[in-house]
Amino acid sequence: MGAVEHAESSDGTRIAYRATGSGEPLVLVHGAATSSADWLLALPHLRERFTVVTMDRRGRGKSGDGPDYSMEREAEDILAVLDAVDAQLLAGHSYGALCSLTAATRTDRLRKLVLYEPPIAIKEDWLTGLDDLVERGELDTALAGFLAGADVPEDQLDLIRSSPAWPVLREAVPVLPRELHAGAAWRRPEGPIEVPTLYLLGGDTTKSSYLEGLDELQALFTDLRQELIPGQHHVGHVFAAEVFARLVADFCAEA
């Protein structure tokens, strides 16, 4: 991964990003309970075709944080990074996809947008137990419960738990509740959304938080393609990184 650089968001928060590879810049926005390291396995399959820009969302990694949190602030962070690297390509995963969608409705600079399973139907009553665990400092338990609830299969959860990624994920857990509460308050934007968009779903995804209201959301896009990542649920960018990267790269490289 490249050296750490920073873009200044509209509220003055410094947002860290790293750029690596060659070609047109492609900004990647990670989901909740992780950092820019979440793209580590997909990077080798993307950076020969693109300058891949991986940002740390606010409150984690090398990025700063602000006193007031909202998804709109996250969208402003994404726009600041897009401006800093002069990017027209944007891809987001999970909560990062919700933030990316919000950013896309606030700019006309995008040429392509990729959304991988934004959690469009989070329910507020799901979050009480998570809030309590984080408040008590039981971060490992909170992380395991969050990943299971996010449709990560047990075998993949066991692999993540035993990997070097687990401590990195745990570091992001303290800011997880604010994101999920913001996600529960999210509502579909007004259409139309005119940027050409690739909408990715795991081929085995059945979780309602990614599927409830999907038809209504997708109807807002004037140019939408949906693709499935075979045999995967919510973390296909990790466990099927080459397939994920090929779908993203082929779509973004189209004229």
N, C-alpha and C positions, 0 to 999 in steps of 0.2 A: 504494500500500500504506500501511497505517496506521503510526502511531508504534510504536516498539519498546517492548514491555512484557515483564515477566519473571514466571514462576512458579517457585517453589522446589520441586524434586523431593525425594523422601524422603531422599536422601543429601546434601542441601544444595546440589546443583548448580542453578545458575540457568538456566532454559530460556527462551529468547527467543521471543516470538510477536508477530504483528501482526494486528489485527482491522480489517476494512473491510467496508462494506456495511450493510444493514439487514435485520432479521428474525431468525429463530432462529439461534443460533450453530452453525456447522459447522466442525469442526476437520479440517484437512488435514495429513497426515503424508507427507513426501517420502521418496523412496528413497535408495539409496546414491549416493555420488559426486555429490552436489548439495546444495542448500539450499532454503529456503522460496521462493527465486526460481523454482523449478521450476514453480510454479503460475501464473506471470505471465500466460500466455495463456488459461488457464481462468478466471481471476478475473473478467474483465468479464462473463462469462456466468453467474456465480454470485451476485455481490454485490448484484444487484437483488432477489434472493429470500431471501438469507441474510446474516447477519453472518459473513463468511468469516475463519476464524482459521488463519493459516499459521505453523507453528512451525519453528524451526531445531532439528533434532535435535542432541543433545549432541556437542560436538567440532567444530562448524562454525558459520558465520555469527556471530550475536551471542550464541549460547549458550555456557555454560561447559562444563567437562568434569570428570570425576571420576577418581580413581586406579584404580578397578576397573571394568572394562567387562563388560557382559552384556546380552543382549536383555531380561532382566528389568528392568534399570535403564532401558532405553529405554521399556518398558511403564510404569514408574513415572513417567517424564517425561510421557508422554501423559496419564496419569491426573491429574497435577498441572495440566496445561493445561486439561483438561476441567473440573476443579474450579474453576480460576481464572475461567473464562468461563461457567461453569454450562451446559455443552454436553451434549446428549444425542445428537448426530449426529457420527459419526466416519468419515473416509474416508482410506485409506492406499494408497500405490502401491509396488509392488515390495518391497524390504526394509522400507520403512515400513508396508506392508500386513502383513508378518509381525509387526512390533512392535505394530501395531494389533490384530491377532488375539490376540496374547498379552495385551494390555491388556483386551480384551473379555472374556476368561475370568476377569478379576480384579475386575470391577465389575458391578453391576446397574443402573447409571445410564443405559446406552445405550438409545436408542429405535430407532436405525437404524445399520447398519454397512455400509460399502462397501469391498471389497477388489479392487484391480486388480493381477492377476498377482503375487501373492506368490511368491517363488522357493522352492517347497516341496521341491525335490529338488536342492539344490546338493551337489556332490560335492567332498570335501576334496582329492582329487588334481588337481582343476582349478586349484588356487590357488597352486601352487609358483612358477610363472613370474611371477604377479602380485606375490607376496611379494618376489621377487628384484628386480623392476623398481622397486618402491617403495623398497626398502632402498638401491638405488643412486641414487635421486633421479630416475629417468627417468619423470617423472610424465605427460608427454604420451603416451608410448608405453603406459604402464600404463592411462591413461584410454581411449585408442583401443581397446586390446585388451579392456578390460572392457566397453565399450559394444558392440563387435562380438559378444562372447560373451554379452551380455545380450539378443541378438536385435534389435539396432538395425540396419536394412538399410543398405547402403553409401551409398545416396543420402542418407538421413537423417543418417548419420554425417558425411558431407561438409558438409551444411548446418550441423550443430551445430559442427563444427570451425571453420568460417569465421564463426561468429556471436559476438556479445559474451558468449554463455553459456559459451564454452569456458574462459576463465580462471576463472570462478566454479566450474565443475565441477572444474577441476584443483586448486583450493584444498582440495577435500574428499578428494582421493585419498589423502593420508597416513593417514586413518582408515579407508580402504576395507577393507584386509585383515582387521582385527578384526571387521568386520561380516560379511564373507563367511565367515570361520571360524565365527562364531556361527551364521550361517545354515546351514552344513553340519552343525552339531551339533543344529539344531532338530528336534524330533519332534512329530508331531501331538498336540494336546491331547486330553484325555479329553472325550468329549461327555456330554450334549448341549450344543450352543451355541444358546441360545434367542433371542438378539437377531435380529430380522429383518435379513437380509443380502442385499446385491446383490453378486454376484461377476462382475467384468468381465474379459474376455479380448479381446485383439486378434483380429480375424477371421482374420488370416493367421498367427497365432502357431503355431509348431510346436516350439518349444524344450522339451526334456524337463524342464528345471528348473522350468517352470511347469505342466507337464501330468502328469508322472509322479506317481502317487498322488493325482491330483485327485479321482477318484470316491470314494476312501476318506475324504478330507478333507471333501468336500461332504456325505457321508452323516452327518456329525456335526451338521449344522445342522438345526434343526426348521422353519425358515422361510427358504428360500433361493430366490433368483431369479438366473439367469445370463443375461447379455447379452453380445453380441459388438460390438466397435467395428469396423465394416466397413473392410476394406482396411488395417488397422493391425496392428502388432506390439506392442512393449513400451512405446512412448512415445506412445500415442494421445492422452494428456492434453495433449501438445504439438502434434502434427501433425494432430489432429482434435479440438481443444480444445472447439469448440462442441458436437460430438456427445457427447463425454465429459461435459461439464458438464450437458447436457440429461438424460442418463441418470441422473446423480447427483442432480440437482435434482428431477426428477420422482419418483424413488424416495423421497428424503428428505422431500418435501412431502406424501406420502400419509399419510392419517390412520392 
